[in-house]
């Protein structure tokens, strides 16, 4: 999180303390937070499966591109 986003969040929290909140708006805010957390959990689960696969592929491609030519040169020597 960058400093600007953190400052905006702090301002909103301070504003929320200064005014009274009705139960409906609190319930709505909680529901939005729950929805956002569920979305975050889903995206995290997707990344947990996708990143290792992509990383493995990237390492294999890099090895092919970099190690194979060096191995050929060593074999020639």
PyMOL CGO cylinders between C-alpha atoms (Angstrom):
from pymol import cmd
from pymol.cgo import CYLINDER

trace = [
    CYLINDER, 0.00, 0.00, 0.00, 1.42, 3.40, -0.88, 0.3, 1, 1, 1, 1, 1, 1,
    CYLINDER, 1.42, 3.40, -0.88, 1.58, 6.37, 1.47, 0.3, 1, 1, 1, 1, 1, 1,
    CYLINDER, 1.58, 6.37, 1.47, -1.17, 8.30, -0.33, 0.3, 1, 1, 1, 1, 1, 1,
    CYLINDER, -1.17, 8.30, -0.33, -3.69, 5.45, -0.03, 0.3, 1, 1, 1, 1, 1, 1,
    CYLINDER, -3.69, 5.45, -0.03, -2.83, 5.02, 3.61, 0.3, 1, 1, 1, 1, 1, 1,
    CYLINDER, -2.83, 5.02, 3.61, -3.31, 8.73, 4.26, 0.3, 1, 1, 1, 1, 1, 1,
    CYLINDER, -3.31, 8.73, 4.26, -6.74, 8.67, 2.55, 0.3, 1, 1, 1, 1, 1, 1,
    CYLINDER, -6.74, 8.67, 2.55, -7.78, 5.68, 4.63, 0.3, 1, 1, 1, 1, 1, 1,
    CYLINDER, -7.78, 5.68, 4.63, -6.70, 7.41, 7.82, 0.3, 1, 1, 1, 1, 1, 1,
    CYLINDER, -6.70, 7.41, 7.82, -8.69, 10.51, 6.86, 0.3, 1, 1, 1, 1, 1, 1,
    CYLINDER, -8.69, 10.51, 6.86, -11.82, 8.41, 6.27, 0.3, 1, 1, 1, 1, 1, 1,
    CYLINDER, -11.82, 8.41, 6.27, -11.40, 6.67, 9.60, 0.3, 1, 1, 1, 1, 1, 1,
    CYLINDER, -11.40, 6.67, 9.60, -11.01, 10.04, 11.35, 0.3, 1, 1, 1, 1, 1, 1,
    CYLINDER, -11.01, 10.04, 11.35, -14.10, 11.39, 9.60, 0.3, 1, 1, 1, 1, 1, 1,
    CYLINDER, -14.10, 11.39, 9.60, -16.05, 8.30, 10.61, 0.3, 1, 1, 1, 1, 1, 1,
    CYLINDER, -16.05, 8.30, 10.61, -15.20, 8.86, 14.25, 0.3, 1, 1, 1, 1, 1, 1,
    CYLINDER, -15.20, 8.86, 14.25, -16.47, 12.42, 14.11, 0.3, 1, 1, 1, 1, 1, 1,
    CYLINDER, -16.47, 12.42, 14.11, -19.95, 11.63, 12.84, 0.3, 1, 1, 1, 1, 1, 1,
    CYLINDER, -19.95, 11.63, 12.84, -22.54, 9.18, 13.97, 0.3, 1, 1, 1, 1, 1, 1,
    CYLINDER, -22.54, 9.18, 13.97, -23.13, 6.17, 11.82, 0.3, 1, 1, 1, 1, 1, 1,
    CYLINDER, -23.13, 6.17, 11.82, -26.47, 4.58, 11.29, 0.3, 1, 1, 1, 1, 1, 1,
    CYLINDER, -26.47, 4.58, 11.29, -26.73, 0.78, 11.47, 0.3, 1, 1, 1, 1, 1, 1,
    CYLINDER, -26.73, 0.78, 11.47, -27.73, 0.50, 7.82, 0.3, 1, 1, 1, 1, 1, 1,
    CYLINDER, -27.73, 0.50, 7.82, -24.59, 2.23, 6.57, 0.3, 1, 1, 1, 1, 1, 1,
    CYLINDER, -24.59, 2.23, 6.57, -22.44, 0.12, 8.90, 0.3, 1, 1, 1, 1, 1, 1,
    CYLINDER, -22.44, 0.12, 8.90, -24.08, -3.06, 7.64, 0.3, 1, 1, 1, 1, 1, 1,
    CYLINDER, -24.08, -3.06, 7.64, -23.55, -1.91, 4.07, 0.3, 1, 1, 1, 1, 1, 1,
    CYLINDER, -23.55, -1.91, 4.07, -19.88, -1.15, 4.73, 0.3, 1, 1, 1, 1, 1, 1,
    CYLINDER, -19.88, -1.15, 4.73, -19.39, -4.53, 6.37, 0.3, 1, 1, 1, 1, 1, 1,
    CYLINDER, -19.39, -4.53, 6.37, -21.00, -6.29, 3.44, 0.3, 1, 1, 1, 1, 1, 1,
    CYLINDER, -21.00, -6.29, 3.44, -18.74, -4.44, 0.99, 0.3, 1, 1, 1, 1, 1, 1,
    CYLINDER, -18.74, -4.44, 0.99, -15.72, -5.39, 3.12, 0.3, 1, 1, 1, 1, 1, 1,
    CYLINDER, -15.72, -5.39, 3.12, -16.80, -9.05, 3.17, 0.3, 1, 1, 1, 1, 1, 1,
    CYLINDER, -16.80, -9.05, 3.17, -17.28, -9.05, -0.58, 0.3, 1, 1, 1, 1, 1, 1,
    CYLINDER, -17.28, -9.05, -0.58, -13.88, -7.46, -1.10, 0.3, 1, 1, 1, 1, 1, 1,
    CYLINDER, -13.88, -7.46, -1.10, -12.22, -10.00, 1.21, 0.3, 1, 1, 1, 1, 1, 1,
    CYLINDER, -12.22, -10.00, 1.21, -13.89, -12.89, -0.61, 0.3, 1, 1, 1, 1, 1, 1,
    CYLINDER, -13.89, -12.89, -0.61, -12.67, -11.52, -3.93, 0.3, 1, 1, 1, 1, 1, 1,
    CYLINDER, -12.67, -11.52, -3.93, -9.18, -11.11, -2.51, 0.3, 1, 1, 1, 1, 1, 1,
    CYLINDER, -9.18, -11.11, -2.51, -9.21, -14.70, -1.22, 0.3, 1, 1, 1, 1, 1, 1,
    CYLINDER, -9.21, -14.70, -1.22, -10.29, -15.99, -4.65, 0.3, 1, 1, 1, 1, 1, 1,
    CYLINDER, -10.29, -15.99, -4.65, -7.58, -14.04, -6.45, 0.3, 1, 1, 1, 1, 1, 1,
    CYLINDER, -7.58, -14.04, -6.45, -5.00, -15.20, -3.93, 0.3, 1, 1, 1, 1, 1, 1,
    CYLINDER, -5.00, -15.20, -3.93, -5.99, -18.82, -4.51, 0.3, 1, 1, 1, 1, 1, 1,
    CYLINDER, -5.99, -18.82, -4.51, -5.68, -18.30, -8.27, 0.3, 1, 1, 1, 1, 1, 1,
    CYLINDER, -5.68, -18.30, -8.27, -2.21, -16.81, -7.87, 0.3, 1, 1, 1, 1, 1, 1,
    CYLINDER, -2.21, -16.81, -7.87, -1.10, -19.60, -5.56, 0.3, 1, 1, 1, 1, 1, 1,
    CYLINDER, -1.10, -19.60, -5.56, -1.68, -22.06, -8.38, 0.3, 1, 1, 1, 1, 1, 1,
    CYLINDER, -1.68, -22.06, -8.38, -0.66, -19.91, -11.35, 0.3, 1, 1, 1, 1, 1, 1,
    CYLINDER, -0.66, -19.91, -11.35, 2.59, -18.42, -10.07, 0.3, 1, 1, 1, 1, 1, 1,
    CYLINDER, 2.59, -18.42, -10.07, 4.46, -21.70, -9.44, 0.3, 1, 1, 1, 1, 1, 1,
    CYLINDER, 4.46, -21.70, -9.44, 3.47, -22.98, -12.90, 0.3, 1, 1, 1, 1, 1, 1,
    CYLINDER, 3.47, -22.98, -12.90, 4.55, -19.77, -14.60, 0.3, 1, 1, 1, 1, 1, 1,
    CYLINDER, 4.55, -19.77, -14.60, 7.76, -19.61, -12.62, 0.3, 1, 1, 1, 1, 1, 1,
    CYLINDER, 7.76, -19.61, -12.62, 8.61, -23.19, -13.53, 0.3, 1, 1, 1, 1, 1, 1,
    CYLINDER, 8.61, -23.19, -13.53, 8.01, -22.49, -17.20, 0.3, 1, 1, 1, 1, 1, 1,
    CYLINDER, 8.01, -22.49, -17.20, 10.08, -19.31, -17.08, 0.3, 1, 1, 1, 1, 1, 1,
    CYLINDER, 10.08, -19.31, -17.08, 12.99, -21.13, -15.43, 0.3, 1, 1, 1, 1, 1, 1,
    CYLINDER, 12.99, -21.13, -15.43, 12.88, -23.93, -18.02, 0.3, 1, 1, 1, 1, 1, 1,
    CYLINDER, 12.88, -23.93, -18.02, 12.82, -21.43, -20.89, 0.3, 1, 1, 1, 1, 1, 1,
    CYLINDER, 12.82, -21.43, -20.89, 15.71, -19.51, -19.36, 0.3, 1, 1, 1, 1, 1, 1,
    CYLINDER, 15.71, -19.51, -19.36, 17.71, -22.67, -18.89, 0.3, 1, 1, 1, 1, 1, 1,
    CYLINDER, 17.71, -22.67, -18.89, 17.12, -23.65, -22.51, 0.3, 1, 1, 1, 1, 1, 1,
    CYLINDER, 17.12, -23.65, -22.51, 18.07, -20.21, -23.75, 0.3, 1, 1, 1, 1, 1, 1,
    CYLINDER, 18.07, -20.21, -23.75, 21.16, -19.76, -21.59, 0.3, 1, 1, 1, 1, 1, 1,
    CYLINDER, 21.16, -19.76, -21.59, 22.52, -23.16, -20.58, 0.3, 1, 1, 1, 1, 1, 1,
    CYLINDER, 22.52, -23.16, -20.58, 22.13, -25.07, -23.82, 0.3, 1, 1, 1, 1, 1, 1,
    CYLINDER, 22.13, -25.07, -23.82, 24.45, -22.78, -25.84, 0.3, 1, 1, 1, 1, 1, 1,
    CYLINDER, 24.45, -22.78, -25.84, 27.03, -22.88, -23.03, 0.3, 1, 1, 1, 1, 1, 1,
    CYLINDER, 27.03, -22.88, -23.03, 26.81, -26.68, -22.88, 0.3, 1, 1, 1, 1, 1, 1,
    CYLINDER, 26.81, -26.68, -22.88, 27.36, -26.89, -26.63, 0.3, 1, 1, 1, 1, 1, 1,
    CYLINDER, 27.36, -26.89, -26.63, 30.44, -24.68, -26.39, 0.3, 1, 1, 1, 1, 1, 1,
    CYLINDER, 30.44, -24.68, -26.39, 31.83, -26.77, -23.53, 0.3, 1, 1, 1, 1, 1, 1,
    CYLINDER, 31.83, -26.77, -23.53, 31.19, -29.94, -25.52, 0.3, 1, 1, 1, 1, 1, 1,
    CYLINDER, 31.19, -29.94, -25.52, 33.09, -28.50, -28.48, 0.3, 1, 1, 1, 1, 1, 1,
    CYLINDER, 33.09, -28.50, -28.48, 36.06, -27.70, -26.29, 0.3, 1, 1, 1, 1, 1, 1,
]
cmd.load_cgo(trace, "trace")
